[in-house]
Amino acid sequence: MATSDEATRCVIEINTQNSVEILARSREAQGLWAAKSAVDRAHRLRSLSTIILERAEQFAQAIHDDTGMLITDALALEILPAARLIDQWSLQAESLLESSPLEFNPLVLPRKSARIERAPRGVVAVLTSSLSPLLSPIRHGLPALLSGNALWLKPDERTPRTTNLIASSLSGLLPADVVFVVPGGAEVGEFIIKSGVAAVFFSGGLDAAKRVAVCCAHDFIPCFVEVLRKTGAVVLDDASIERTARGLVWAAFAKGGQGVHSLGHVFVHQAIADSLAERIATLTKELRAGIDHAPPPLQQRSQALLTQLSTDNEGITVLAGGKSDPEQNVFPPTVVRVALEQVSWLPSFEKAPVLSLVVVKDEKQALELAKNSALGPTISVWTRHAERGQEIAQGLRENVWTVNHHGVPSPLVGMPWSTTERTLDLIVSGSSDFDKHSCSKLVLVDRCTRSRELGWYPYDDTYQRMLVETARLQSGGWLGRLMALLRLLVLYPKRWLS
């Protein structure tokens, strides 16, 4: 366990006076850290899982105090998944980072061997959101460390208690200066990007993601961002009302409806829309504040949204919630029903615990809306027939689709979390994380002792004929290839001896 002094040294303030010195310290530490084997790095970092689990209640309380998240949600959706990811990645790091050999044609390139290695980028920055104060730093920062990078971690400024626990948990495991935790707001994140880091990994809202991407592009810094936004669901006409309603209510309002990929829009077939809407509204009204959900405090934008919902909005009907208790000053879990024929656009309820039920006439319309809406990278399909759900989901562009369950209970190594068309979504967990946190490095070894190669100067007619016959050997019919091979058997010795 790290001492308080170690944790304090890990948490720094960065500014124009000290940024050059801190970057130099990080680069020196990164070189020593990268020199260790992947097995050694994984062995050290795997202990982080044990530390987090031993301090689970402390982490849960810190997350609750920082964000208002329920203790239950913090344990189920932040702490336990983070520990599982650490265990899985630590066990697979060696295989994910191992080099891969390349093969050469021994006739064309004799006595040569090569391999592709994974080389760390250097000092990388990870900027995370308050929506996932523990899991997000782990799933973006851990692959960086396992890959041999040094890490500048900038958590959200609104999560100081969780940040301090992360810092104290990491400090005792790693050599000095491998990790620096840099608290602060958007201006600190921008300063970090401009300080000379080798790559930036960002998780947050769309507007902030655009600013980060532009800032990185100015200096050609590799940038990988995860845009946090509401996800969607498609409910077919044969779906189970009870299971579907319970699953959708949980997906919409867990973490106060502000999870990394909380459910936002549900495209429900008109045949069961009334029954499903009634059951969802009932379940939402039964949610117990402080036990089942933690409604977020009202802010200026969310207050305006509540005011809008409380007035007459043609095409949008409030089924549950929609009104705030003046004494509590929070945004209650809210369910609305949207009649597409009466609205010109699909309303957005980002950063608010609102579940939107969009009634569609058939399966085709539901899928079209799901494909064309600005949703996050997860779509769930609800139906009594799992095979039908799988067939439908195959046609969706999202890389995470589930049948009769929304999202994944816990991130898994190898699990993508992106869309095939929106490149701004970062892979949450999988081998591609290591691809982003490391670079391909070619190592070629030539054991040929001849004074020159076949393709070196001086050029002559024999070499030119060899090239022509090589092209013929790799194309055409079998007879032409055979003749080319016979000619090459004559030309090769002639070229070597010339």
Secondary structure, 3 states (H helix, E strand, C coil): CCCHHHHHHHECCCCCCCHHHHHHHHHHHHHHHHHCCHHHHHHHHHHHHHHHHHCHHHHHHHHHHHHCCCHHHHHHHHHHHHHHHHHHHHHHHHHHHCCEEECCCCCCCCCEEEEEEEEECCEEEEECCCCCCCHHHHHHHHHHHHCCCEEEEECCCCCHHHHHHHHHHHHCCCCCCCEEECCCCHHHHHHHHCCCCCEEEEEECHHHHHHHHHHHHHCCCCEEEEECCCEEEEECCCCCHHHHHHHHHHHHHHHHHCCCCCEEEEEEEHHHHHHHHHHHHHHHHHCCECCCECCCECCHHHHHHHHHHHCCCCCEEEEECCCCCCCCCECCCEEEEEEHHHCCCCCCCCCCCEEEEEEECCHHHHHHHHHHCCCCCEEEEECCCHHHHHHHHCCCCECEEEECCCCCCCCCCCCCCCECCCCCCCCCCCHHHHHHHEEEEEEEEECCCCCCCCCCCCCCHHHHHHHHHHHHHCCCCHHHHHHHHHHHHHHHHHHHHC
